[in-house]
Amino acid sequence: MSWLLNLYETYQSNLDRVGKIELKANEQLFMLLPISHTTQTAHIEVRVTENGEFHSAEVVDKGGANTVIPTTEESASRTSGVVAYPLHDKLGYVAGDYADYGGSRRNEEQYAAYIQQLQDWALSSHATSKVKSIYTYLNKRTLIRDLVRERILFLDENQRLIEKWDDRAECLYGEKPPLFSVLVGEIESAFVRFTVRSADRQLLPVWEDPEMYDSFIRYYNDKLGDVDLCYVTGQRLPITERHANKIRNAADKAKLISANDTSGFTFRGRFRESRNAASISYEVSQKAHNALKWLINRQGKIIGQRVFLVWGNDAIQMPPPEDDFYSIDPRPAEQKIISEVHTDFAREVAKALDGYRNRSTGSKETNVNIMILDSATTGRMAVLYYRNMDKELYLDRLAEWHSTCMWLHQYRKDEAGNWVKFFGAPATRDIAYAAYGSRVKDELVKGLIERMIPCIVDGRRIPRDILDSVFRRATSPVSMEPWEWEKTLSIACALINREYKGGFNVGLNESLNDRDYLFGRLLAVADVFERAALEDNRATNAIRYMNAFARHPARTWSTIYSALQPHMTKLGVKATYWTKIIDEVASRIPVEEFNNKPLSHLYLLGFYSQRHALYQKKKENESDYSENNQGVMNDDNA
C-alpha cells in the first residue's frame, strides 16, 4: 500500500494544480484531474444557451478532442451494460430522439438511464446553472434533429441516420463529412460533449470550469456510502471496489487494482469478499490514480507500454536513473567543466545534482519514488518494481553511478543539431542498443532498463550477461557502421569502468602494466598508425582483426604487425615514432604473458585511452604547426 499512500500524498501536495491544463513536449494537453472525473475523446461539441435552447454544434478536431468529464464508479468501469456518464456521453445515450431516426430499444434504455441521472444532479442543491441549462435542452429530445440541421449528422432516403459513409451516402451528399473522418465505428459511438454559450458574456467550456468540477464532486460525495476501514489512511471512509483505468493513456483498459472475478481464483478460496483482502477508500483511490496519470503524462517514460517513473512526494521533478549525465545536468552547457580526472568529474556530478537536493516544497526529509508498471493483458496491470527511498540517499546513489560508470561519449546532439562530447554514465536505453543492436525490439529494451535500475539505485553490480554482450559487440567493429561502433565502444568502456568502481580515466595510464591493458594499447597504436598511413577510409587491419585479437592476442598481433611493415617501409624515418611506441608498450608485457590467452574486458580501456591520447597529441601538433605558420605569415606581411 505504500505506493498508493505516496501517490495520495503527492496529490495532496499539489492541490493547487488540480484542474489546470498543462502542455507536454509533444504539444498534447494534460492535467491533474479532479476526483470523480476522467477523460474521453470527444467527436461532437454541442453548445446550448443559458435558457436551454440549441445554439450550435461542430465536429471536434483531434488536437482538442481530449475532454475532462465527470464520472461515477459504475460508468468509469462500464463495459457492455447500460451505465451512463453523468453529463457528456456517447450519442446513443444523450440523444432522446435517437429511436425516431433508426435507433434500437437499447438506445431508449440508455437515454432513460442517462437523463434520470442528469436530472438528479440538475435538481440537487449542488447543481450549477450550466448543468440545468444542459438538462433543460436534452430533456426536449431534439439532439439528433438539431445535429442533422447543422449538417453534423445525415439521413438516408428513409429518414434514418447514416451509420457509415459509403458509396450510397456519397451519391446523396458528396464528399465525406468531417465527423466520419475522425470517428471510428458506428455513429452511435460518437462521443458528445456539451457546453453553454451566452450572448452577453464569455463562459468557460464546461470541461474546463472548476465550478463544474466542484459541483459534481459535492453532488457525488452525497451518494457515496458503505463506510469501512481504508487500508491506506487508516480511517473509516466510503470505500470503493471499482478503481480507475486509463492510467497510461485514454485507451488503456488495464487496472492496477481489480477483483471482479467472483467465479475464478482472484480471491476466492482465500477471502469471502474482495474487500477482505484490502479495502481502499474512494477518495484515496481517485486521488492516487489521478496523481499517477498526471505524473506519467508529465515525466514518465513509456517503452513498449512499460512505464518508468520517478518522482518526489514534495519535489515532483527528480532526475530519473535511466538518463545519461548530459540529460540530467540542469546547468547551461557553457558552465559544464569537462575533465578526464575522476575526482574532478565526481565534483561536477555533485554540483549538477545540488539543484535537485534543494528542490522541496515541504519537509527536508522528502522521499523519492521509483516505479515500473506494465500489463501482461488488456485488463490487468502490475507494479513490476517499486522503491521509496530517502532523497539524499537516492541522489548520492545517482552521483555514485554517474561518476563511476563514467567515460567520454560523443553520440548526443545539442539543440542546434551539433555533435557534443560529454562525460558520465550512458542512458540505460543506449546500453540496451549497445548490448543488442540499434534494431532491438522494445521488449528487450524495457527488460534491460528494468534490470539496470537496481544497479543504479541500489548499487548492485551490472548483470554479467549485459556486460559480456556489450563487450562482444564492441570487439566486433566490422559488424556495425563506424558511428554505431564508436558509440558501443564508449558505452562498453563506461560499463567496464563501473566494474572497477570508476578507477580508470579516459586519460592514458602509462604506469599500468596489466597484460590485457597493454595489449589494448598495442592494438590502438597499430590502428592509429595505419589510419595515418592510409589515403582512404578503409578499415584498418587492427579494426578488421579486433575480434580475433581479443580471443588470440599473440597470434593475431603477429598478423597485424606484419601488415604494418609496408607502411613502415613507405614512411621511412617518419615511422620511427610509431615503432618506438610499439616497442615501448610491447616490452612491458612479460614473455610468459605474451600468449594467446583471451583478453579480459580491460583491454578495451587500454585501446580507447591509447587511441584517445594519440589523437589528442595529433591535434596539439596540428595546432602548434598552425600557430607557427601564422607567425611566419605575420612576419612576412610586416
C-alpha positions in Angstrom: 0.0 0.0 0.0 3.0 2.3 0.3 2.9 3.3 -3.4 -0.8 4.2 -3.0 -0.1 6.3 0.1 2.8 8.2 -1.6 0.7 8.9 -4.7 -2.2 10.1 -2.5 0.3 12.4 -0.6 1.6 13.7 -3.9 -1.9 14.6 -4.9 -2.5 16.4 -1.6 0.8 18.3 -2.1 -0.3 19.6 -5.5 -3.9 20.6 -4.9 -3.1 24.0 -6.4 -2.5 22.3 -9.8 -5.8 20.3 -9.9 -7.8 21.1 -13.0 -5.1 23.3 -14.5 -4.2 22.4 -18.1 -0.5 21.6 -18.8 1.3 21.0 -22.1 3.5 18.0 -23.0 6.6 18.3 -25.1 4.6 16.8 -28.0 2.0 19.6 -27.6 -0.6 17.4 -26.1 -2.6 18.7 -23.1 -3.0 17.0 -19.8 -3.9 17.9 -16.2 -4.1 16.7 -12.7 -7.7 15.5 -12.7 -10.2 16.4 -10.0 -11.6 13.3 -8.2 -14.7 11.8 -9.8 -13.5 12.9 -13.2 -11.8 11.1 -16.1 -11.0 11.9 -19.8 -12.6 11.0 -23.0 -12.0 11.7 -26.7 -14.9 13.9 -27.9 -16.1 13.9 -31.5 -19.0 16.4 -31.4 -19.3 19.6 -29.4 -22.8 20.8 -28.7 -23.4 24.3 -27.4 -26.7 25.3 -25.7 -27.9 28.7 -24.5 -28.4 29.6 -20.8 -32.2 29.1 -21.4 -31.7 25.5 -22.5 -32.0 26.1 -26.3 -29.8 24.7 -29.0 -27.1 27.2 -30.0 -24.7 25.4 -32.4 -22.6 22.3 -32.9 -19.3 21.3 -34.6 -17.0 18.4 -35.1 -14.1 18.4 -32.7 -10.7 18.2 -34.3 -8.2 15.7 -32.9 -6.0 18.3 -31.3 -8.7 19.5 -28.9 -10.7 16.3 -28.5 -9.4 15.3 -25.0 -12.2 16.2 -22.7 -12.5 16.1 -18.9 -15.8 14.5 -17.9 -17.5 13.7 -14.6 -17.9 10.0 -13.9 -19.3 7.7 -11.3 -17.8 4.5 -10.1 -20.0 2.4 -12.3 -19.5 4.5 -15.5 -15.7 4.7 -15.1 -15.6 0.9 -15.4 -18.6 0.2 -17.7 -18.4 -2.5 -20.3 -21.4 -3.7 -22.2 -24.1 -2.8 -19.6 -26.3 0.2 -19.7 -24.4 2.6 -17.5 -24.4 6.4 -18.3 -21.8 9.0 -17.7 -23.3 12.0 -15.7 -23.0 14.7 -18.3 -21.0 14.0 -21.5 -21.6 10.7 -23.2 -22.0 8.8 -26.5 -24.7 9.8 -28.9 -26.7 6.6 -28.1 -27.0 7.8 -24.5 -27.6 11.5 -24.8 -30.0 11.7 -27.8 -33.5 11.2 -26.7 -34.8 11.2 -30.3 -32.3 8.5 -31.5 -35.1 5.9 -31.8 -37.0 8.3 -34.2 -34.1 8.0 -36.6 -33.5 4.3 -36.7 -32.3 3.7 -33.2 -33.0 0.5 -31.2 -34.8 -0.2 -28.0 -31.4 -0.3 -26.3 -30.9 3.4 -27.2 -34.1 4.2 -25.4 -32.8 2.4 -22.3 -29.5 4.2 -22.5 -31.2 7.6 -22.8 -33.6 6.8 -19.9 -30.6 5.9 -17.6 -28.7 9.0 -18.7 -31.5 11.6 -18.4 -32.6 10.2 -15.0 -29.0 10.6 -13.6 -28.6 14.1 -15.1 -32.0 15.2 -13.7 -30.9 14.0 -10.2 -27.8 16.2 -10.5 -29.6 19.2 -12.0 -32.3 19.2 -9.3 -29.9 18.8 -6.4 -28.7 21.6 -4.2 -25.2 21.3 -5.7 -26.2 22.0 -9.3 -24.9 24.9 -11.3 -26.8 27.0 -13.9 -24.8 25.2 -16.6 -26.0 21.8 -15.6 -29.6 23.0 -15.5 -29.2 24.5 -19.0 -27.9 21.3 -20.5 -30.5 19.2 -18.7 -33.3 21.5 -20.0 -32.1 21.1 -23.5 -31.6 17.4 -23.5 -34.9 16.8 -21.9 -36.6 18.1 -25.1 -35.3 15.1 -27.1 -34.2 17.1 -30.2 -30.5 16.5 -30.3 -30.5 14.3 -33.5 -32.8 16.7 -35.3 -30.6 19.6 -34.4 -27.4 17.9 -35.5 -28.9 16.9 -38.8 -29.9 20.5 -39.3 -26.3 21.6 -38.5 -25.1 19.0 -41.1 -23.1 17.1 -38.5 -25.3 14.0 -39.0 -27.0 12.9 -42.2 -30.2 10.9 -43.0 -30.8 8.5 -45.8 -33.9 8.2 -48.1 -35.8 6.6 -45.3 -35.0 9.3 -42.8 -32.7 7.1 -40.9 -29.3 8.0 -39.6 -26.4 7.2 -42.0 -24.2 5.0 -39.8 -21.2 4.7 -42.1 -20.1 6.8 -45.1 -20.2 4.5 -48.1 -20.8 5.0 -51.8 -24.5 5.3 -51.4 -24.1 8.2 -48.9 -21.6 9.8 -51.2 -24.1 9.8 -54.0 -26.6 11.6 -51.8 -24.3 14.2 -50.2 -21.0 14.2 -52.0 -17.6 14.1 -50.1 -17.2 12.6 -46.7 -18.2 15.0 -43.8 -15.7 15.8 -41.0 -17.4 13.5 -38.4 -16.8 10.4 -40.4 -13.1 11.2 -40.8 -12.5 11.4 -37.1 -14.9 8.7 -35.9 -14.0 5.0 -35.8 -17.0 2.7 -35.5 -20.8 3.2 -35.7 -22.3 6.7 -35.4 -24.0 6.0 -32.1 -20.5 5.6 -30.5 -19.7 9.3 -31.4 -18.9 11.0 -28.1 -20.7 14.2 -27.4 -19.6 17.0 -25.1 -21.8 19.9 -24.1 -21.1 23.5 -23.1 -23.1 26.6 -22.5 -22.9 29.8 -24.6 -24.1 33.3 -23.7 -24.6 36.3 -25.9 -23.7 38.6 -23.1 -20.6 37.1 -21.6 -17.8 34.7 -22.3 -18.3 31.4 -20.4 -15.7 28.8 -19.7 -16.2 25.5 -21.5 -17.9 23.1 -19.2 -15.0 20.6 -19.2 -12.6 23.4 -18.1 -14.8 25.0 -15.4 -13.6 24.5 -11.8 -17.1 25.4 -10.6 -18.5 22.4 -12.6 -15.8 20.1 -11.1 -16.7 21.1 -7.6 -20.4 20.9 -8.3 -20.2 17.2 -9.3 -17.8 16.3 -6.6 -20.1 17.7 -3.9 -23.1 16.0 -5.5 -21.5 12.6 -5.9 -20.0 12.6 -2.4 -23.5 12.7 -1.0 -24.2 9.5 -3.0 -21.2 7.6 -1.5 -21.8 5.1 1.3 -20.5 1.8 2.5 -18.0 3.1 5.1 -15.2 0.8 6.0 -11.6 0.9 7.2 -9.3 2.4 4.5 -6.0 0.3 4.5 -4.1 3.3 3.1 -5.0 6.1 5.5 -6.2 4.0 8.5 -9.5 6.0 8.6 -13.1 4.9 8.2 -14.2 6.3 4.9 -16.6 5.4 2.0 -14.7 2.6 0.2 -14.8 1.5 -3.4 -14.2 -1.8 -5.2 -14.0 -0.1 -8.7 -10.7 1.5 -9.4 -9.6 3.7 -12.3 -8.2 2.6 -15.7 -6.8 4.8 -18.5 -3.5 5.0 -16.5 -1.1 5.2 -19.4 -3.4 6.8 -22.0 -7.0 7.4 -22.8 -7.4 4.0 -24.4 -5.7 2.0 -21.6 -8.1 -0.5 -20.1 -5.6 -2.2 -17.7 -6.2 -1.7 -13.9 -3.7 -1.8 -11.1 -6.4 -2.9 -8.6 -9.2 -5.2 -9.6 -11.1 -8.1 -8.0 -14.2 -8.6 -10.2 -13.6 -12.3 -10.8 -16.1 -13.8 -8.4 -16.1 -17.2 -10.1 -12.3 -17.6 -10.6 -9.4 -17.6 -8.3 -8.5 -13.9 -7.8 -9.5 -14.0 -4.2 -11.9 -17.0 -3.9 -10.6 -19.6 -1.5 -8.7 -17.0 0.5 -11.3 -14.4 1.3 -15.0 -14.3 1.4 -15.2 -10.9 -0.3 -12.6 -8.9 -2.2 -12.6 -6.2 0.5 -11.3 -8.7 3.0 -8.0 -8.7 1.1 -7.8 -4.9 1.0 -10.3 -2.1 1.3 -9.4 1.3 -0.2 -11.4 4.5 0.2 -13.0 6.1 -2.9 -11.1 9.4 -2.2 -7.7 7.7 -1.9 -8.2 5.6 -5.0 -9.3 8.6 -7.0 -6.5 10.8 -5.9 -3.8 8.2 -6.1 -4.8 7.1 -9.6 -5.2 10.7 -10.8 -1.7 11.6 -9.4 -0.2 8.6 -11.2 -1.8 9.5 -14.5 -0.6 13.1 -14.1 3.0 12.1 -13.3 3.1 9.7 -16.2 2.0 12.4 -18.6 4.3 14.9 -17.0 7.6 13.0 -16.7 7.1 9.2 -17.2 8.9 7.3 -19.9 7.0 4.6 -21.8 8.8 1.9 -23.8 6.6 -0.7 -25.3 3.7 0.1 -22.9 6.1 -0.3 -19.9 6.2 2.8 -17.7 9.3 4.1 -16.0 8.5 6.8 -13.4 10.5 8.7 -10.8 9.1 11.4 -8.6 9.4 13.1 -5.2 6.5 13.5 -2.8 7.2 17.2 -2.4 9.7 17.9 -5.1 8.0 16.3 -8.1 10.8 16.6 -10.6 13.7 14.3 -9.9 16.5 13.1 -12.2 15.5 9.6 -13.5 18.1 6.8 -13.0 17.8 5.7 -16.7 19.1 9.0 -18.2 22.7 9.9 -19.1 24.5 12.7 -17.4 24.0 15.0 -20.4 20.3 14.9 -19.8 20.1 15.4 -16.1 22.7 18.2 -15.8 20.4 21.3 -15.4 23.2 23.8 -15.9 23.9 25.6 -19.2 26.4 23.9 -21.4 29.0 26.7 -21.1 29.1 26.1 -17.3 30.0 22.4 -17.6 33.6 21.6 -17.0 34.8 18.5 -18.9 37.6 16.8 -17.0 39.3 13.5 -17.6 40.2 13.1 -13.9 37.8 11.1 -11.9 37.9 13.2 -8.7 37.3 16.4 -10.7 34.4 14.8 -12.6 32.8 13.5 -9.4 32.7 17.1 -8.1 31.0 18.2 -11.3 28.3 15.5 -10.8 27.8 16.6 -7.3 27.3 20.2 -8.4 24.8 19.2 -11.1 22.7 17.3 -8.5 22.8 20.0 -5.9 20.0 21.8 -7.6 17.7 18.8 -7.1 18.8 18.5 -3.4 17.3 21.9 -2.7 14.0 21.4 -4.6 11.4 20.7 -2.0 8.2 22.5 -1.1 7.8 20.8 2.3 10.0 19.0 4.8 13.6 18.4 4.1 13.0 14.7 4.8 11.5 14.0 1.4 11.5 10.7 -0.3 11.9 9.6 -3.9 9.7 7.0 -5.5 10.8 4.8 -8.4 8.1 2.8 -10.1 7.9 0.5 -13.1 4.5 -0.5 -14.5 3.4 -2.9 -17.2 0.5 -5.1 -18.2 0.5 -8.6 -19.5 -3.1 -8.5 -20.6 -5.5 -5.7 -21.6 -7.2 -5.8 -18.2 -4.5 -6.2 -15.6 -1.5 -4.0 -14.8 1.3 -4.8 -12.4 3.8 -2.8 -10.4 7.0 -4.6 -11.5 9.3 -2.5 -9.4 8.8 0.0 -6.6 11.2 1.7 -4.3 10.7 4.5 -1.9 13.9 5.9 -0.6 15.3 9.0 1.1 16.0 11.7 -1.4 19.6 12.3 -0.2 20.4 8.6 -0.5 18.9 8.5 -3.9 20.9 11.5 -5.2 24.1 10.0 -3.6 23.5 6.7 -5.4 22.9 8.6 -8.6 26.0 10.7 -8.2 28.0 7.5 -7.5 26.6 5.9 -10.6 27.4 8.8 -12.9 30.9 9.2 -11.5 31.9 5.5 -11.6 30.2 4.3 -14.8 31.9 7.3 -16.4 33.5 7.6 -19.8 33.8 10.1 -22.7 30.9 9.9 -25.1 30.1 11.6 -28.4 26.8 10.4 -29.7 24.5 13.1 -28.5 23.4 16.2 -30.3 22.7 19.6 -28.9 19.6 21.8 -29.7 21.4 23.1 -32.8 22.0 19.6 -34.1 25.7 19.5 -33.5 27.5 16.5 -32.0 28.6 17.1 -28.5 31.0 15.4 -26.1 30.0 14.6 -22.5 31.4 12.6 -19.6 29.3 10.4 -17.4 27.2 7.3 -17.5 25.3 6.4 -20.6 21.5 6.2 -20.7 20.1 2.7 -20.0 18.3 2.8 -23.3 21.7 3.3 -25.0 23.1 0.5 -23.0 20.4 -1.7 -24.5 21.3 -0.6 -28.0 25.0 -1.3 -27.3 24.1 -4.8 -26.0 21.6 -5.9 -28.6 22.0 -3.5 -31.6 20.1 -0.5 -32.8 17.2 -2.5 -34.2 16.5 -4.3 -30.9 12.8 -4.8 -30.0 11.1 -2.8 -27.3 10.7 -6.0 -25.2 14.4 -6.4 -24.8 15.0 -2.7 -24.2 12.4 -2.4 -21.4 13.7 -5.6 -19.9 17.2 -4.3 -19.7 16.2 -1.0 -18.3 14.3 -2.8 -15.5 17.4 -4.9 -14.7 19.7 -1.9 -14.7 17.7 0.3 -12.3 18.6 -1.7 -9.2 22.3 -1.3 -10.3 21.9 2.4 -10.1 19.6 3.0 -7.1 20.8 0.0 -5.0 24.5 0.0 -6.1 24.3 -3.6 -7.4 26.8 -5.0 -10.0 25.9 -4.8 -13.7 24.5 -8.2 -14.8 27.3 -10.3 -16.3 25.3 -11.2 -19.5 24.7 -7.5 -20.2 28.4 -6.6 -19.7 29.5 -9.5 -21.9 27.1 -8.7 -24.6 28.3 -5.1 -24.9 31.9 -6.2 -24.8 31.4 -8.7 -27.6 29.7 -6.1 -29.8 32.4 -3.5 -29.0 35.0 -6.1 -30.1 33.3 -6.7 -33.4 33.5 -3.3 -35.2 33.2 -4.7 -38.7 29.6 -5.7 -38.0 28.5 -2.1 -37.5 28.6 1.3 -39.0 31.6 3.4 -37.7 29.4 5.7 -35.7 27.5 2.9 -34.1 30.7 1.1 -33.1 32.2 4.3 -31.6 29.0 4.6 -29.5 29.1 1.0 -28.5 32.8 1.3 -27.6 32.4 4.3 -25.3 29.4 2.6 -23.6 31.4 -0.6 -23.1 34.3 1.4 -21.6 31.8 3.1 -19.2 30.4 -0.3 -18.0 33.8 -1.8 -17.6 35.0 1.2 -15.6 32.0 0.7 -13.3 33.2 -2.9 -12.7 36.5 -1.3 -11.4 34.5 1.2 -9.3 35.4 4.1 -11.5 39.1 3.5 -11.1 40.0 4.3 -14.7 40.0 7.6 -16.6 39.9 8.4 -20.3 43.4 9.7 -19.9 46.1 7.1 -20.6 47.5 5.2 -17.6 51.1 4.8 -18.6 52.2 3.3 -15.3 49.7 0.3 -15.6 51.5 -2.9 -16.6 48.4 -5.2 -16.8 48.8 -7.6 -19.7 45.3 -7.0 -21.1 45.6 -3.2 -20.8 48.9 -3.3 -22.6 47.6 -5.5 -25.4 44.8 -3.0 -25.9 47.3 -0.2 -26.2 49.2 -2.1 -28.8 46.1 -2.5 -30.9 45.3 1.2 -30.6 48.8 2.2 -31.8 48.6 -0.1 -34.8 45.1 1.3 -35.7 46.1 5.0 -35.5 49.4 4.4 -37.3 47.8 2.5 -40.2 45.0 5.1 -40.3 47.6 7.9 -40.7 49.3 6.0 -43.5 46.2 5.1 -45.5 44.9 7.6 -48.0 41.2 6.5 -47.8 38.6 5.5 -45.3 39.2 1.8 -45.4 39.0 -0.1 -42.1 42.5 -0.8 -40.7 43.8 -4.3 -40.1 43.6 -3.6 -36.4 39.9 -2.9 -36.7 39.3 -5.9 -39.0 41.1 -8.3 -36.8 39.9 -6.8 -33.5 37.6 -9.8 -32.7 40.3 -12.3 -33.4 42.8 -10.2 -31.4 40.6 -10.4 -28.3 40.5 -14.2 -28.5 44.1 -14.9 -29.6 46.1 -11.8 -29.0 49.7 -13.0 -29.5 48.9 -14.9 -32.8 46.7 -12.1 -34.2 49.2 -9.4 -33.2 51.8 -11.1 -35.4 49.4 -10.8 -38.3 48.6 -7.2 -37.6 52.2 -6.2 -37.1 53.2 -7.9 -40.4 50.6 -5.9 -42.2 52.2 -2.7 -40.8 55.6 -3.4 -42.5 54.7 -2.0 -45.9 53.6 1.3 -44.3 56.8 1.5 -42.2 58.8 1.0 -45.4 56.8 3.7 -47.2 57.2 6.2 -44.4 60.8 5.5 -43.7 62.2 7.7 -40.9 58.8 9.1 -40.1 57.8 5.6 -38.9 60.3 5.7 -36.1 57.9 7.5 -33.8 55.4 4.7 -34.1 57.9 1.8 -33.8 59.2 3.4 -30.6 55.7 3.4 -29.1 55.1 -0.2 -30.2 58.4 -1.4 -28.8 58.0 0.5 -25.5 54.5 -0.9 -24.9 55.3 -4.5 -26.0 58.5 -4.6 -23.9 56.4 -4.2 -20.8 54.5 -7.4 -21.4 56.3 -10.3 -19.7 57.4 -13.0 -22.1 55.4 -15.7 -20.3 52.2 -13.5 -20.7 52.7 -12.8 -24.4 50.4 -15.7 -25.3 47.0 -16.5 -26.8 45.0 -16.4 -23.6 41.8 -14.4 -24.4 41.8 -10.8 -23.3 39.6 -9.6 -20.5 37.3 -6.5 -20.7 40.1 -4.4 -19.5 41.8 -4.4 -22.9 39.1 -2.1 -24.3 40.0 0.6 -21.8 43.7 0.4 -22.9 42.6 0.5 -26.5 40.4 3.5 -26.0 42.8 5.5 -23.8 45.8 4.9 -26.0 43.9 5.9 -29.2 42.5 8.9 -27.4 46.0 10.0 -26.3 47.4 9.7 -29.8 44.6 11.7 -31.4 44.9 14.4 -28.7 48.7 14.6 -29.4 48.0 14.8 -33.1 45.6 17.8 -32.5 48.2 19.5 -30.4 50.8 19.1 -33.1 48.5 20.4 -35.8 47.6 23.4 -33.5 51.3 24.2 -32.9 52.0 23.9 -36.7 49.1 26.3 -37.4 50.3 28.8 -34.9 53.9 28.7 -36.2 52.8 29.2 -39.8 50.6 32.1 -38.7 53.6 33.7 -37.1 55.7 33.3 -40.3 52.9 34.9 -42.3 52.7 37.8 -39.9 56.4 38.3 -40.2 56.3 38.3 -44.0 53.5 40.8 -44.0 55.4 43.0 -41.7 
